[in-house]
Amino acid sequence: MPTEIVVEGVSLDFPLYHGNARSLKRTVFSGLSGRMSSDSKHRLVVRALRDVSFRLGRGDRLGLVGTNGAGKTTLLRMLAGIYEPVVGHMRVAGNVSALLDPRLGMNMDMTGRENIKLRGLFNAMSQPAIRRMEDDVAEFAELGHFLDLPVRIYSSGMVIRLGFALATSLRPQVLLMDEWFLAGDAVFMEKARGRLEDMVRGADILVLSSHAASVVRDWCTRVIWMDQGRIREDGPADEVMDRYQGHKMTAISGQDD
């Protein structure tokens, strides 16, 4: 089966429990005007995604752009299988690696080394392959003796290094990435950039959510501009980015007037 992503008419709602509280309603409606509704159980819901459709095949490099709350990360999490659409159809064919959160898939009470083995078992790897991955992660993360201590005592920077090394130790067909996964100390991220670029080149499909225009233009051939949970534009990267950045500049100028 060829590597592909098919998203057809997908919508996703998040119910707001205790949504009848008057103060909560005021807060939510002020920030999410036009994205509120109620479901069949009469619960207040946020319309996170609305009627989203696109297809990706081998060689596609898709960037997701939009303001905070536009639905970019929600869409990535849906593609990763963390969320299920309430309407529509989605299919992801190919093994997936989701670089969304350095802590994703880690047990904070286990040691770093135990987490490496757990990741290998989850991916149905052989014992020799797990040992090779353990050596690779240990060398790259440079955690020393901390690798045999519980992750919950790690500093935030150490967690990022372990999470990054773990996530990039595999070579997926479909790579999903949120830009904040790249947060970390400058020295480590300079070292990590080459490893990440190699991973991006090796993936059949890349889906990247980012606010950094230069990263999107360098790494992506196609861009989807998300706006309040819907696709506002979908097309060649440079064309969509030009319009998106122009729109942002116009909005900023309007606020200054």
N, C-alpha and C positions, 0 to 999 in steps of 0.2 A: 504494500500500500504506500503510495507517495506521501511525503510530508506535506501537510496542508492544514490550514485553519479555515473553517467555514462558520460564519456568524450570520444568522438570518432572522431579522425582525426581533431581536432580543430586547427585552425590557427587564429591569430589576428594581424591586422596591425594598426598602428597609422599614419595617414597622417601628413606630415610636411607642414603646410601652409607657404607661402612665401619661400618654399623650393628651389626656383630657385636662391635665393641670393647666390652669389659665396662664400662669407665668411662662410655662414651657411653650405653650402655643404662641404667645407673643414673641418669644425669642426665636422660635423656629420660623414662623411666618415672616419675620423681619429679615432673616438671612437667606431664606429659600423661597422667596415669592415665586409662585408659578410652578413649583415642584412638589407641592403637597397634594395629597389625595387621601382616600380611604379605601380599604380593601373589603372583601366580602364579609369579613368579621367586624366591619365598622371600626377598625383600628386606624389611627392616623399613620400615614406612611409617607416616606420621602421617595420621590421618583428618582432613583440614582442613575438609571439608564433608560432611555426611551427609543425604541424602534431602531436599534443599531444593526447595521448589516455591512459586511465586507468579506472578502476572500483573500487568502494569502497562500502562495505556493513557494516551492523551492527557489531560493535566491532573493526573495522579498525581504526588504529592510524597512519596517514601518515605524515612524515616529508618531507619538501621541502628544499633542500640545493643547494648551488651554489654561485658563486661570485656575486657581485653587478651587476645588469643589466642582470642576467641570465634568468629572467622571473618569478621568484617566486611570487613576490607581484602581478604582472599582472595576473598570474593564480589564485591567491586567490581572486582578485577583480572580475575576470570573474565568479568564482564559486558563489560569493556573488550577482551576477546580476548587478554589476556596469558597466561591459563591456559586449558586445555581440560579439561572434565569427563571423568572416567573412566567415569562411569555417568550415564544420563539424557540429557535434551535441553534445549538452550538456543537461543533465537533473539532477536536484537535487531534490530528493523526501524527504520531511521532513522539519520541521520548522528550520530556519537557524539563527544563531547569528554570526555576523562577528566582531571580535575584531581586527580591522585593523587600526583604527585611533580614539583616544579618542573623537575627535570632530564629528565623523561620526553620522549623524542623529540629531545633535543638532542645534537649532536655537540660535545663539549667542546673539540676541536681546531680547530673552525671559529669564525669571528668571530660576534658577535651578529647582524650584518646577514646573513651567510651562512645562519645558522640560520633567520632569518625567511623568506628566499627558499626554503630547503629545505622548510619547513613549508607554504608556499604551493604548491610543486610537488607535494608529497605529497597535498595536498587538491585537486589538478587545477584550481587557480585560474588565471585569465588573467593575463598580465603587468601590465595596468593594475590588476587587483585586488590582485596581489602588492605593487605599488608603494604602493597605498593602505594595505595592511596594514603595510608597512614604516614609513610615516609615522606611523600610529596607534601602533605599538609603540614607536617611537623617542620620540614625544612623551610617552607614558604612563610608560615605564620610566625616563626621564630619566637615561640612561647617558652622554650626551655622546659624547666621542671614544672611550670604551671600547666603543661599539657596533661599532667597526671593529677591535677587538683580539680575540684568541682567548678563548673563554669560560673556558678552564681557568685563566686568571689572575684571573678575577673573584673578589671576596669572596663569601661565602655569601649576603649580603643582595642583592648585585647579581644573582646567579644567580636568586634568588627573584623579583626584580622583572622580569627578562627572561622567566622562565618563566611568571609570572602574566600579563604583558602578552601573550605569545604565545598562551597557552591561552584568554584571554578576548577575543582579537581576532576569533574566529569565533563564530557564533551557531548552536549545535547544536540538534537536535531532542531528543537524549538527553544529559543532563548527569550525569556521574558524578563525585562529589567526596568526597575524604577530608579531614577537618577539618584535618589537620596541614599541608595545602597553604596554609592561612591563616597559617602561622607567618611572622613577619617583623617588621620594626621598626614600632612603633606608628604613626608618622607616615604611612608608606607604606600600611599596612593601613587606616587611616582613609580615605585617598584611594581605596583599592581597593574598599572595601565597596560604594559606590554602583554601581561598574562590575559587580561580582559580582552584586549584587541584580538589576540590569537583565538580566544573563545568565540568572539563575534564573527571572525572570518570563517571559523569552522562550522558554525551553525547553518542549517538550511534556511531557517526563518528567524528573524529578529523582530521583536516588538519592544520598543523603548519609549517610556514616558519621561519627558524632560522639559524643564524650563530653559535649558541652555541652548540657545539657537545655534551656536557653533557646533555643539555635539550632534544635534539633529541633522544639520546640513552635512557634516562630515560622515556620519555613520548611516544615514537613512536615504532611501531613494523615493520613498512615498511618505506622505504625512496626512494624518487625520486630525483635524481641528475639532476638539470637543467643546461644546457650549451647553451648559445646564443639562448634561446627560444625553445630549443628542449630537449627531455628527453635523457640524456646520459646513465643513469642506473636506474633501478627500481628493488628493491629486499628487502630482510630482512635488518632491520635497521643496525645491527652491521656490516654486510658484506659490504654494500654500504658505510657506514661511514668510515670503514677502508680504502677502496680504495680512497674515496674522500679526506680524510685527508692526505693520502700518496701522492696523486697527488698535493695537496697544498704545502706540504713540498718539493717535487721535484721542483715545480715551484719557490718557494722561494730560494732554493739552486742554481737554475739556474740563478736567477737574481743576486745572490751574486758573482758568478764566473766571 
